Amino acid sequence: MNAITANDLCRVNMNLEQPTTLYAEQGHRIFWLGNTDQTAFRCNTYLIVDLHEAILVDPGSKQYFSQVMQRVAQILPPEKISGMVLCHQDPDVAASMTDWLEVNPSMRVFTTPRTQVLLPHYGRSDYCYYDVTENPVYTLPSGACLKFVEAPFLHFPGAFVTYDAQSHYLFSGDIWAALSLDWALTVDSFDEHIPKMDLFHLDYMASNLAARGFVRRIKHLAIDAILPQHGSLIGPQHIAAALDYLRRLRCGTDIIYADIESNHGR
């Protein structure tokens, strides 16, 4: 397979019936597993393959479990999946967790303590839990690593993002999520993409303080692409604009309690 990096994302050929390779270099590969859902709330599931280890990122709902598993089977036997990253506990992210544990009961579940408290409500608690707060770096077989960065109140208190240090791809969960029926795999015009992100962020995200605090946490990372759980992928030419979007974002309590701010707390 020829090398594929962030600079190639805008030219990647997508087929909704097959996994799409987003990165491939030195035994390290990242796939978008596709979703034929035609709603504005389209969900993205990703797969990281590093030599003999394979980790799902935001495996998704039960509704699309069989579809995601079929995509995985085109890459490797599904029982070879060794872990899944759950950026928070919402059903569109995590409900298929129990289905994947049936496929491979020894699969690791990478998440935060606040999310871990809630996941057993899907029906299983007998799984290998990896605490990303206590262990924020996970080393892969090739020597590459995943770095986990917490993103409190964006939108869940225990939300986090996953940074793939080899590809420089940031799996951002609901941060930079976008809602639209007019969907493409990657963002073309960032200005035109902003209203699609606003549809999600203005209601779901907690506040500008939470957004700016998160940007400060990731400012040291060299990010070449942002891979959200909803909407289009953000390529290298738009990273600076994406970070600025969060810095300027007014959302959640900024909007609901705007009168309190203008009255200085009265």
N, C-alpha and C positions, 0 to 999 in steps of 0.2 A: 504494500500500500504506500502511495506517495504521501509525503509529509503534508499535513493540513494544520494551519495555525489561524489565529484570529484574523489575520490579514486576508484570509481566503473565505471568510464567512459570507460575505456579500455575493460570492460566486458559487456557493454550495448548492448542488442540485438536490431538491427535496422531493421525495415520493412518499405520500401518506401511507402507503402500504408497506414501507420498509423503514428500518432505522436510518437516520441521517448522521453521518460522521461529521463532527464539529471540530475535532482535533485528533491528530495522529502523529506521534513522533516518539522514537526511542522506546517502543513497547508500551507507550501510554496513550490511551484512546478515550475520547469522550463522544457519546452519542446522544442525539435527541431521538427519543423513542416514538415520537409521533402521537397524534391524537386526531381522530376523524370527527370529533365533536364540532358541530357547526354553530355553537352558541358563542356569545360574546365572552363568556366566562371559560374559554378554552384553557385546559390545564396542560402544563409541560412536565414530562418526566424525563430524567436524564440518567445515563449510565456511564460510570467511570470504570474503565478496564485498565488495570496496571499489571502486566505480566499475568500471573495466575489469580489475581484478586479482582473481584467485580463488585461494585457498590452502586446501588440505586440511589438517586437523589429525588426525594419527594415522589414516592411510588404511585400515589394517587388514590382515587376512590375505588370501591368495589365494582362500580359500574363498568370501569375500563380495565379491570385486572386482566381479563383474558386477552384483551388487545395488547396490553403492555407485555404480557408474558410471551405472546406470539412474536413481538418485535425482539425481545431478548433472545428467543430461541433461534433467531436468524443470525445471532452473534455467537452465542455459546449456550450450552445446556442450562436451563433456568435454575436447576439445583446447584449450579456452580456460583450463583449469587451469594456473596459472603457477608454482605451488610447492606443496610439502608439508612440513609440520612433523612430524618424527619424534622424539618425546620420548625414546626409546631404541630399541634394535635388536630387541626381541623380535618374533617372527613375528606375534603378534596385533596389533601396532602397524605393522610395517614390511614384511611379506613381499610385499604387493602393490605395493611401490615399483617393481619392475621392470615390472609391467604398466602402471602409470601412465606410466613413461618411454617405453613403446611408444606410448602415446596422444599424448604431447608430450615428445619428447627434450630440449627446452630447459628443461624444468621445473626450478626450483631445489629443492634439498633442504636444508632448514633443520635443523641438528643440531649436537651438540657434537663436538669432536675425538675423544673416547673412543668415541662411537657411530660416527663416520665411519670409524674403523679397521675396524669389523666389517661395515658395510653391504655392501661389495663381495662378501661371501660369498653374497649372494643372487643373484649372477651378473652384476652390472654395476658398473663403476666409472667409466664415461664419462658423468658427469652434473655439473651445475653445483652445487657444494657451497657453501653459505652457513654460515660458522662463527659460531654464535650466542655463543660465548665471546668471540671477538675483536670481534664486532659485535653487542652485546646489544640494539640498537634498530634496528628496520626500519620505514622510513617508507612508508606506503601512498599511493596516488595522491591521495586526498582530503586528505592531511595528517595523518590519524590514524596511529597507530603501534602496532607490536607490540613488547613488551618481553620479553626472554628472561631468565629467572632460573634459575640452576643449582640443582639439588636433590641434592647428592651422597649416594649410598647410599640413596636413596628410589625405587626399590630398587637401581638400577644406579649405579655411580660417576659416570657421565656423564649422568645423568638431568637434565631441566630442565622448567620450566613456561613457558607463554606467556601473557602478560597483554595483553589487548586494551584499549588505553588509552581508546578512545572508549566502548565498552560497559561497561567495568569488569568484564569477564568474565575469569576465570582458567581457562585450559585446563590442567588439573592432571595429566594423564597418569594414572599409577597411584596418585598421592596422593589420598586420599579415595575410592579405588575401593571398591566394595561388591559382594558376591556374594549373590544371592538369586533364587529362582524367582518370588518374590512381588515383581514389579518394577513400578515406575511411573516416568514420565518425570522427575518432581520429587519431592523428599523432602517428606513431610507432617509426620510426627513425627520429630524428630531423635533423640530417645531411643530410639525403635524402630529407627532406622537404624543405631545404633552397633554392635549385634551383627553386622550385615551387613558393616560396614567391618572389624570385628575379624577376621572370617573371612579377609580378605585381609591386613590390616596386621600381625597378630601373627606371621605366618610370613614374609612377604615383606620387610618393612621392617627396616632394619639395627638401629636403636637409638633410644632416647629422645633421645640427644644429637643424632643426625642430624635427628630430627623437630623438636626445639626450635631447632636451628640454622637450619633452613629457615624456620620461622615468623619468626625474627628477620630473615631476608633479605627477607621480603615484608611486614613490618609497616607499611611506609610506603605500601603500595598501597591505594587505595580499591577494595575488592572488593565487587561487587554480586551476583555469582553464581560458583559453582565448577562447572566442566564436566569431570568425570573421564572416564577412558577405559572404566571399568567401572561399572555401577550407575547410580543416579539422580542427577540434577542437584541442586545445593544452592542454594536461593534466598536472597535478601537477609536474610530473617528468621532464618536459621540460620548466617550467616557467623561470628559471634562464637563460637558453640558449636563450629563446625568447627575453628577455630583452637585453641580450648581442648582439643579432642579430641587434636590432635597434641602439644600441650604436655604432656599427661598420659599420652600413649601409652607403654606399656612393651611392647617387641616385640623380635624377633630375638635379638641377643646378650644383651639384658636378661633374657630368659627362659631361654635356653639355658645361660648362664653365671651364673645368679643366685647360685649358691653362692660364686663368686669374689668378687662384690660384697659379699656378707654377711660373708665372711672377710677383707675388706680386702686382696684381691690374693693371698692365700696359696693 
